Amino acid sequence: MSSIEEIAKFFVIIRPVLRPVVVVPERLGVIAAEIAHVEIILDRSAPKAVDAADA
């Protein structure tokens, strides 16, 4: 019988991470910022098996 740790090796967790790119205009006397665009990064990680008491 396989353990949960052995089965977890067959899976990959993929989650999107949204990162805004902020641009600050170079105008005298103006304090402002705007979001130029949003980068989407796919973060991949292996699942981590935890005990029910630790969850």
N, CA, C and O atoms as CSV, one atom per row, in Angstrom:
chain,resi,resn,atom,element,x,y,z
A,1,MET,N,N,0.845,-1.196,0.000
A,1,MET,CA,C,0.000,0.000,0.000
A,1,MET,C,C,0.878,1.243,0.000
A,1,MET,O,O,1.883,1.297,0.708
A,2,SER,N,N,0.505,2.228,-0.781
A,2,SER,CA,C,1.284,3.457,-0.907
A,2,SER,C,C,0.921,4.452,0.184
A,2,SER,O,O,-0.225,4.522,0.629
A,3,SER,N,N,1.920,5.219,0.606
A,3,SER,CA,C,1.658,6.262,1.601
A,3,SER,C,C,1.273,7.554,0.879
A,3,SER,O,O,1.478,7.694,-0.327
A,4,ILE,N,N,0.726,8.471,1.625
A,4,ILE,CA,C,0.305,9.743,1.038
A,4,ILE,C,C,1.506,10.508,0.479
A,4,ILE,O,O,1.377,11.211,-0.524
A,5,GLU,N,N,2.676,10.376,1.118
A,5,GLU,CA,C,3.880,11.047,0.625
A,5,GLU,C,C,4.293,10.513,-0.744
A,5,GLU,O,O,4.734,11.281,-1.600
A,6,GLU,N,N,4.155,9.213,-0.957
A,6,GLU,CA,C,4.502,8.618,-2.249
A,6,GLU,C,C,3.528,9.052,-3.342
A,6,GLU,O,O,3.943,9.320,-4.470
A,7,ILE,N,N,2.261,9.120,-3.022
A,7,ILE,CA,C,1.240,9.546,-3.983
A,7,ILE,C,C,1.393,11.038,-4.309
A,7,ILE,O,O,1.170,11.451,-5.447
A,8,ALA,N,N,1.768,11.836,-3.321
A,8,ALA,CA,C,1.894,13.288,-3.514
A,8,ALA,C,C,2.961,13.638,-4.545
A,8,ALA,O,O,2.899,14.709,-5.148
A,9,LYS,N,N,3.932,12.765,-4.758
A,9,LYS,CA,C,4.995,13.021,-5.737
A,9,LYS,C,C,4.454,13.113,-7.164
A,9,LYS,O,O,5.110,13.686,-8.035
A,10,PHE,N,N,3.268,12.558,-7.414
A,10,PHE,CA,C,2.686,12.562,-8.757
A,10,PHE,C,C,1.904,13.838,-9.058
A,10,PHE,O,O,1.445,14.020,-10.186
A,11,PHE,N,N,1.742,14.718,-8.081
A,11,PHE,CA,C,0.938,15.927,-8.242
A,11,PHE,C,C,1.812,17.175,-8.180
A,11,PHE,O,O,2.867,17.181,-7.545
A,12,VAL,N,N,1.353,18.237,-8.854
A,12,VAL,CA,C,1.990,19.551,-8.796
A,12,VAL,C,C,0.889,20.567,-8.548
A,12,VAL,O,O,-0.140,20.569,-9.224
A,13,ILE,N,N,1.120,21.423,-7.578
A,13,ILE,CA,C,0.165,22.489,-7.279
A,13,ILE,C,C,0.579,23.706,-8.106
A,13,ILE,O,O,1.724,24.154,-8.031
A,14,ILE,N,N,-0.354,24.235,-8.890
A,14,ILE,CA,C,-0.096,25.416,-9.714
A,14,ILE,C,C,-1.094,26.491,-9.299
A,14,ILE,O,O,-2.307,26.287,-9.348
A,15,ARG,N,N,-0.556,27.647,-8.889
A,15,ARG,CA,C,-1.445,28.741,-8.500
A,15,ARG,C,C,-0.997,30.019,-9.180
A,15,ARG,O,O,0.200,30.290,-9.268
A,16,PRO,N,N,-1.951,30.810,-9.665
A,16,PRO,CA,C,-1.581,32.073,-10.309
A,16,PRO,C,C,-1.235,33.134,-9.267
A,16,PRO,O,O,-1.901,33.247,-8.238
A,17,VAL,N,N,-0.191,33.906,-9.543
A,17,VAL,CA,C,0.208,35.018,-8.686
A,17,VAL,C,C,0.133,36.275,-9.540
A,17,VAL,O,O,0.785,36.368,-10.580
A,18,LEU,N,N,-0.664,37.239,-9.099
A,18,LEU,CA,C,-0.831,38.492,-9.836
A,18,LEU,C,C,0.093,39.547,-9.240
A,18,LEU,O,O,0.058,39.805,-8.037
A,19,ARG,N,N,0.927,40.162,-10.095
A,19,ARG,CA,C,1.871,41.174,-9.634
A,19,ARG,C,C,1.671,42.447,-10.440
A,19,ARG,O,O,1.983,42.485,-11.630
A,20,PRO,N,N,1.147,43.496,-9.794
A,20,PRO,CA,C,0.957,44.750,-10.525
A,20,PRO,C,C,2.298,45.449,-10.774
A,20,PRO,O,O,3.180,45.444,-9.915
A,21,VAL,N,N,2.439,46.048,-11.958
A,21,VAL,CA,C,3.623,46.838,-12.306
A,21,VAL,C,C,3.213,48.304,-12.205
A,21,VAL,O,O,2.364,48.777,-12.961
A,22,VAL,N,N,3.825,49.014,-11.262
A,22,VAL,CA,C,3.451,50.400,-10.964
A,22,VAL,C,C,4.425,51.348,-11.650
A,22,VAL,O,O,5.639,51.146,-11.621
A,23,VAL,N,N,3.868,52.387,-12.267
A,23,VAL,CA,C,4.658,53.417,-12.941
A,23,VAL,C,C,4.411,54.740,-12.228
A,23,VAL,O,O,3.269,55.109,-11.952
A,24,VAL,N,N,5.498,55.447,-11.935
A,24,VAL,CA,C,5.385,56.760,-11.293
A,24,VAL,C,C,5.730,57.826,-12.344
A,24,VAL,O,O,6.854,57.851,-12.847
A,25,PRO,N,N,4.774,58.708,-12.680
A,25,PRO,CA,C,5.066,59.748,-13.676
A,25,PRO,C,C,6.070,60.761,-13.126
A,25,PRO,O,O,6.096,61.044,-11.928
A,26,GLU,N,N,6.897,61.302,-14.026
A,26,GLU,CA,C,7.930,62.261,-13.625
A,26,GLU,C,C,7.474,63.689,-13.916
A,26,GLU,O,O,8.083,64.394,-14.721
A,27,ARG,N,N,6.409,64.102,-13.259
A,27,ARG,CA,C,5.909,65.465,-13.411
A,27,ARG,C,C,6.178,66.238,-12.124
A,27,ARG,O,O,5.914,65.739,-11.030
A,28,LEU,N,N,6.691,67.429,-12.253
A,28,LEU,CA,C,6.978,68.235,-11.069
A,28,LEU,C,C,5.695,68.604,-10.332
A,28,LEU,O,O,4.704,68.989,-10.952
A,29,GLY,N,N,5.718,68.486,-9.037
A,29,GLY,CA,C,4.576,68.875,-8.224
A,29,GLY,C,C,3.440,67.872,-8.198
A,29,GLY,O,O,2.421,68.119,-7.553
A,30,VAL,N,N,3.588,66.750,-8.878
A,30,VAL,CA,C,2.519,65.747,-8.923
A,30,VAL,C,C,3.016,64.475,-8.232
A,30,VAL,O,O,4.042,63.906,-8.604
A,31,ILE,N,N,2.280,64.058,-7.246
A,31,ILE,CA,C,2.581,62.793,-6.573
A,31,ILE,C,C,1.498,61.807,-6.999
A,31,ILE,O,O,0.348,61.901,-6.571
A,32,ALA,N,N,1.883,60.872,-7.839
A,32,ALA,CA,C,0.898,59.931,-8.367
A,32,ALA,C,C,1.595,58.634,-8.765
A,32,ALA,O,O,2.817,58.574,-8.899
A,33,ALA,N,N,0.797,57.628,-8.945
A,33,ALA,CA,C,1.274,56.339,-9.442
A,33,ALA,C,C,0.107,55.667,-10.158
A,33,ALA,O,O,-1.057,55.874,-9.817
A,34,GLU,N,N,0.442,54.875,-11.139
A,34,GLU,CA,C,-0.604,54.146,-11.855
A,34,GLU,C,C,-0.110,52.731,-12.151
A,34,GLU,O,O,1.091,52.479,-12.255
A,35,ILE,N,N,-1.043,51.842,-12.281
A,35,ILE,CA,C,-0.711,50.463,-12.626
A,35,ILE,C,C,-0.618,50.378,-14.145
A,35,ILE,O,O,-1.608,50.583,-14.847
A,36,ALA,N,N,0.569,50.077,-14.642
A,36,ALA,CA,C,0.784,49.984,-16.083
A,36,ALA,C,C,0.186,48.694,-16.627
A,36,ALA,O,O,-0.503,48.702,-17.647
A,37,HIS,N,N,0.447,47.607,-15.954
A,37,HIS,CA,C,-0.126,46.316,-16.315
A,37,HIS,C,C,0.063,45.342,-15.153
A,37,HIS,O,O,0.749,45.644,-14.177
A,38,VAL,N,N,-0.543,44.201,-15.274
A,38,VAL,CA,C,-0.457,43.171,-14.244
A,38,VAL,C,C,0.214,41.947,-14.844
A,38,VAL,O,O,-0.225,41.424,-15.868
A,39,GLU,N,N,1.277,41.497,-14.201
A,39,GLU,CA,C,1.957,40.282,-14.637
A,39,GLU,C,C,1.324,39.084,-13.941
A,39,GLU,O,O,1.005,39.138,-12.753
A,40,ILE,N,N,1.150,38.019,-14.684
A,40,ILE,CA,C,0.608,36.782,-14.119
A,40,ILE,C,C,1.718,35.741,-14.143
A,40,ILE,O,O,2.235,35.389,-15.204
A,41,ILE,N,N,2.070,35.263,-12.977
A,41,ILE,CA,C,3.122,34.268,-12.828
A,41,ILE,C,C,2.485,32.985,-12.306
A,41,ILE,O,O,1.672,33.025,-11.382
A,42,LEU,N,N,2.848,31.857,-12.890
A,42,LEU,CA,C,2.345,30.572,-12.405
A,42,LEU,C,C,3.366,29.983,-11.444
A,42,LEU,O,O,4.478,29.626,-11.834
A,43,ASP,N,N,2.969,29.889,-10.185
A,43,ASP,CA,C,3.836,29.350,-9.140
A,43,ASP,C,C,3.567,27.857,-9.012
A,43,ASP,O,O,2.441,27.441,-8.741
A,44,ARG,N,N,4.602,27.060,-9.208
A,44,ARG,CA,C,4.461,25.606,-9.118
A,44,ARG,C,C,5.166,25.111,-7.868
A,44,ARG,O,O,6.277,25.541,-7.560
A,45,SER,N,N,4.516,24.205,-7.152
A,45,SER,CA,C,5.129,23.628,-5.963
A,45,SER,C,C,4.617,22.207,-5.763
A,45,SER,O,O,3.557,21.825,-6.261
A,46,ALA,N,N,5.395,21.449,-5.028
A,46,ALA,CA,C,4.989,20.088,-4.693
A,46,ALA,C,C,4.067,20.128,-3.487
A,46,ALA,O,O,4.241,20.967,-2.602
A,47,PRO,N,N,3.089,19.232,-3.440
A,47,PRO,CA,C,2.210,19.206,-2.271
A,47,PRO,C,C,2.988,18.775,-1.036
A,47,PRO,O,O,3.965,18.031,-1.129
A,48,LYS,N,N,2.549,19.244,0.101
A,48,LYS,CA,C,3.185,18.914,1.371
A,48,LYS,C,C,2.163,18.177,2.247
A,48,LYS,O,O,1.096,18.708,2.552
A,49,ALA,N,N,2.497,16.984,2.633
A,49,ALA,CA,C,1.606,16.198,3.485
A,49,ALA,C,C,1.810,16.621,4.935
A,49,ALA,O,O,2.937,16.641,5.429
A,50,VAL,N,N,0.725,16.958,5.609
A,50,VAL,CA,C,0.778,17.352,7.024
A,50,VAL,C,C,-0.192,16.494,7.823
A,50,VAL,O,O,-1.155,15.951,7.282
A,51,ASP,N,N,0.072,16.383,9.092
A,51,ASP,CA,C,-0.846,15.650,9.979
A,51,ASP,C,C,-2.104,16.488,10.180
A,51,ASP,O,O,-2.065,17.713,10.063
A,52,ALA,N,N,-3.206,15.834,10.478
A,52,ALA,CA,C,-4.472,16.538,10.681
A,52,ALA,C,C,-4.355,17.512,11.860
A,52,ALA,O,O,-4.999,18.561,11.849
A,53,ALA,N,N,-3.559,17.191,12.861
A,53,ALA,CA,C,-3.396,18.062,14.012
A,53,ALA,C,C,-2.630,19.332,13.652
A,53,ALA,O,O,-2.794,20.358,14.312
A,54,ASP,N,N,-1.791,19.276,12.608
A,54,ASP,CA,C,-1.002,20.436,12.189
A,54,ASP,C,C,-1.735,21.325,11.202
A,54,ASP,O,O,-1.313,22.458,10.972
A,55,ALA,N,N,-2.824,20.843,10.609
A,55,ALA,CA,C,-3.530,21.584,9.558
A,55,ALA,C,C,-4.368,22.674,10.087
A,55,ALA,O,O,-5.019,23.381,9.318
